[in-house]
Each structure stands twice: as C-alpha cells, then as structure tokens.
C-alpha cells in the first residue's frame, strides 16, 4: 500500500503550486507562503514515514528529493523568502 507515498507527493505538489502562485501574483503574500511551506514540510514528513514503513515504489524518494530541490531553488532565487518565513514563524510564537 502506497498511501503515505501518494500523500507525500500530493502535498509536495500543493506546496510547489502555492510557492508558484506567490511568485506569479504581484507583491508578497505571507499566508500563501506559509501554507506552501507547511504543505511541503508535511510532505517531507510523510515521505520519511513511507520510507520507515518500507513502502514499495520510488514515489517516496521523488518527494524527498523534490523537497530539497525546491527549497534550494527558493533559497537561490529569492533568499529573503526564507528569512520572511522564519521571521513570521518566530513572531507567531
């Protein structure tokens, strides 16, 4: 059963769409970026769960690699985006 693998790739795709939506719209929307980050983070956690449960298939690894690639690209092209996310998370707590 590949339940966690499929959920992880779905959440990673949703996170990627939200980051892309923020890039397309004019300005900066903190809730969209936060939801994208949380979705990506949930996807990576589900990917680790799928690896721990030894689910068959390579979808779990695609999700794992895509998380690091997306975060690298966001950091490379928009480094202040990461600082905004961290600052916003710090101000919430």
Backbone bond lengths (Angstrom), bond angles and torsions (degrees), N, CA, C in turn:
res aa  C-N    CA-C-N  psi(-1)  N-CA   C-N-CA  omega(-1)  CA-C   N-CA-C  phi
1 X - - - 1.456 - - 1.528 108.44 -
2 X 1.307 116.89 130.68 1.464 121.43 -175.75 1.532 111.15 -111.53
3 X 1.294 115.77 41.20 1.461 120.57 -175.87 1.530 112.19 -62.84
4 X 1.323 117.34 -48.58 1.465 120.52 -178.16 1.522 111.77 -70.14
5 X 1.323 117.05 -34.54 1.465 120.53 178.62 1.515 111.28 -63.97
6 X 1.317 116.34 -44.99 1.469 120.43 -179.42 1.524 110.70 -67.86
7 X 1.328 117.07 -40.73 1.465 119.96 177.68 1.531 111.14 -64.71
8 X 1.322 116.82 -38.11 1.469 118.96 -178.86 1.521 111.27 -67.26
9 X 1.320 118.33 -42.45 1.467 119.91 179.77 1.527 110.28 -70.11
10 X 1.323 117.85 -32.55 1.463 120.90 177.58 1.528 110.85 -66.39
11 X 1.322 116.63 -45.31 1.463 119.89 179.47 1.530 111.68 -67.32
12 X 1.320 117.07 -35.48 1.464 119.47 175.61 1.527 110.84 -65.12
13 X 1.312 117.09 -39.22 1.462 121.08 178.01 1.523 111.08 -65.74
14 X 1.324 117.30 -41.28 1.471 121.14 177.61 1.535 110.03 -63.79
15 X 1.328 116.90 -42.51 1.463 120.31 177.23 1.512 111.84 -61.96
16 X 1.325 116.77 -40.82 1.461 121.04 177.95 1.523 110.90 -65.01
17 X 1.321 116.98 -40.01 1.467 120.33 177.17 1.531 111.48 -63.80
18 X 1.319 116.65 -40.57 1.465 119.43 179.76 1.522 111.89 -67.74
19 X 1.338 117.39 -39.75 1.464 119.66 175.99 1.524 110.09 -65.13
20 X 1.325 117.12 -38.93 1.463 120.64 177.12 1.517 111.80 -65.95
21 X 1.336 116.95 -38.84 1.457 121.05 177.81 1.519 110.80 -62.98
22 X 1.329 117.13 -40.66 1.462 120.10 178.04 1.522 110.84 -65.17
23 X 1.314 117.50 -35.23 1.456 121.39 179.74 1.523 111.20 -70.63
24 X 1.346 116.84 -33.49 1.465 121.36 -177.96 1.525 111.85 -76.13
25 X 1.344 117.33 -41.62 1.461 119.12 -176.73 1.523 109.92 -70.40
26 X 1.299 115.16 157.72 1.458 121.45 -179.59 1.521 108.91 -81.05
27 X 1.307 117.60 124.92 1.454 121.82 -179.61 1.517 111.70 98.46
28 X 1.312 115.52 -158.23 1.455 121.97 -176.16 1.516 108.72 -133.25
29 X 1.308 117.85 128.49 1.449 122.51 179.91 1.523 109.21 -116.84
30 X 1.330 116.45 108.33 1.458 120.57 -177.49 1.523 113.60 -63.45
31 X 1.339 119.82 -41.36 1.476 118.08 179.58 1.529 113.13 -62.98
32 X 1.321 117.33 -36.42 1.464 119.47 179.42 1.519 110.32 -66.93
33 X 1.324 117.39 -43.00 1.465 121.08 179.33 1.524 110.19 -66.07
34 X 1.325 117.15 -41.44 1.460 120.53 179.30 1.520 110.86 -62.88
35 X 1.325 117.55 -44.66 1.467 120.31 178.21 1.528 111.21 -64.29
36 X 1.314 117.14 -37.50 1.457 120.46 176.83 1.517 111.69 -64.61
37 X 1.329 116.48 -42.06 1.460 120.91 179.30 1.526 111.19 -66.82
38 X 1.326 116.98 -43.43 1.467 120.77 179.36 1.521 110.51 -65.52
39 X 1.318 117.03 -40.17 1.462 120.73 177.88 1.526 110.89 -63.64
40 X 1.311 117.26 -42.96 1.459 120.94 177.94 1.524 111.32 -65.26
41 X 1.320 116.02 -40.51 1.461 120.34 179.42 1.529 111.18 -65.76
42 X 1.327 116.92 -41.25 1.470 120.28 176.49 1.525 110.44 -64.77
43 X 1.318 117.03 -37.05 1.460 120.61 177.25 1.513 112.15 -63.34
44 X 1.315 117.75 -40.30 1.463 120.84 179.82 1.526 110.43 -69.67
45 X 1.326 117.77 -36.88 1.466 120.51 177.67 1.529 109.95 -65.07
46 X 1.328 117.20 -43.25 1.457 120.18 177.86 1.523 111.74 -66.22
47 X 1.309 116.92 -31.25 1.457 120.37 175.89 1.530 110.95 -66.42
48 X 1.327 117.21 -41.47 1.459 120.03 176.65 1.529 111.35 -65.94
49 X 1.332 116.62 -36.22 1.468 119.86 176.35 1.526 110.28 -64.38
50 X 1.330 116.51 -41.65 1.463 120.24 178.52 1.525 111.12 -63.81
51 X 1.312 117.22 -37.84 1.467 120.15 177.45 1.525 110.22 -67.80
52 X 1.328 116.97 -40.36 1.465 120.49 179.44 1.521 111.68 -65.80
53 X 1.329 116.79 -35.60 1.468 120.45 178.84 1.526 112.64 -82.85
54 X 1.327 116.61 -2.54 1.466 123.91 178.28 1.526 112.44 56.09
55 X 1.329 114.20 49.84 1.454 119.30 175.50 1.520 109.79 -69.29
56 X 1.320 115.70 148.51 1.462 119.77 -179.06 1.517 109.96 -78.08
57 X 1.327 116.02 155.21 1.454 121.03 177.22 1.515 112.65 102.97
58 X 1.326 114.15 170.25 1.464 119.94 -178.36 1.518 112.80 -108.96
59 X 1.314 117.76 4.82 1.467 120.20 -179.09 1.521 110.91 -61.75
60 X 1.317 116.70 -37.59 1.474 119.76 -179.32 1.524 111.79 -62.68
61 X 1.332 116.97 -34.46 1.459 119.97 178.72 1.524 111.70 -76.92
62 X 1.315 117.17 -32.58 1.462 120.77 176.09 1.518 109.82 -62.93
63 X 1.320 116.84 -42.62 1.458 121.05 177.86 1.520 111.24 -64.72
64 X 1.309 116.90 -40.56 1.456 121.66 -179.80 1.528 111.33 -64.49
65 X 1.311 116.53 -46.19 1.461 121.20 -179.94 1.524 110.94 -68.85
66 X 1.327 117.10 -39.69 1.469 119.54 -178.33 1.522 111.68 -64.90
67 X 1.333 118.23 -32.23 1.461 120.48 177.01 1.526 110.62 -60.21
68 X 1.318 116.01 -48.35 1.456 119.14 -178.22 1.526 111.97 -70.06
69 X 1.318 117.75 -34.89 1.457 120.62 177.84 1.523 110.65 -67.12
70 X 1.324 117.34 -44.46 1.468 121.03 -179.93 1.526 110.69 -64.74
71 X 1.321 117.49 -44.08 1.462 119.67 179.08 1.536 111.16 -65.81
72 X 1.333 117.69 -35.80 1.464 120.32 176.29 1.524 110.58 -64.55
73 X 1.335 116.78 -44.34 1.466 119.97 -179.07 1.525 111.86 -66.37
74 X 1.330 116.77 -38.80 1.464 119.54 177.21 1.525 109.86 -64.48
75 X 1.319 116.82 -43.07 1.457 120.44 178.84 1.524 111.68 -66.39
76 X 1.321 117.43 -35.20 1.464 121.54 -178.46 1.524 111.81 -71.97
77 X 1.338 117.05 -47.21 1.454 120.43 -174.40 1.527 113.98 -88.68
78 X 1.315 117.99 -31.54 1.465 121.42 179.31 1.525 109.39 -136.00
79 X 1.332 118.01 79.12 1.467 120.02 -174.94 1.526 113.16 -66.74
80 X 1.310 117.87 -27.14 1.464 119.50 -179.53 1.523 112.18 -74.72
81 X 1.315 117.31 -15.95 1.466 121.11 176.74 1.531 109.95 -61.83
82 X 1.319 116.93 -42.54 1.464 121.17 179.85 1.522 109.88 -65.74
83 X 1.321 117.33 -41.77 1.466 120.03 178.04 1.518 111.85 -64.02
84 X 1.328 116.69 -37.31 1.471 119.51 177.28 1.520 111.06 -64.38
85 X 1.321 117.39 -41.64 1.461 120.90 179.43 1.527 109.93 -63.17
86 X 1.325 116.99 -47.18 1.459 120.74 -178.45 1.528 110.94 -64.48
87 X 1.328 117.29 -42.75 1.465 120.67 179.11 1.520 111.25 -64.30
88 X 1.326 116.08 -41.10 1.456 119.31 -179.49 1.531 110.87 -66.94
89 X 1.335 116.89 -40.13 1.468 119.81 177.70 1.528 110.63 -66.69
90 X 1.321 117.36 -34.33 1.462 120.56 178.99 1.527 110.38 -68.34
91 X 1.328 117.56 -38.58 1.462 120.94 -178.62 1.517 112.69 -73.46
92 X 1.315 117.88 -21.95 1.470 120.79 178.54 1.521 110.20 -69.84
93 X 1.337 116.24 -42.66 1.479 119.33 -175.66 1.492 114.06 -85.03
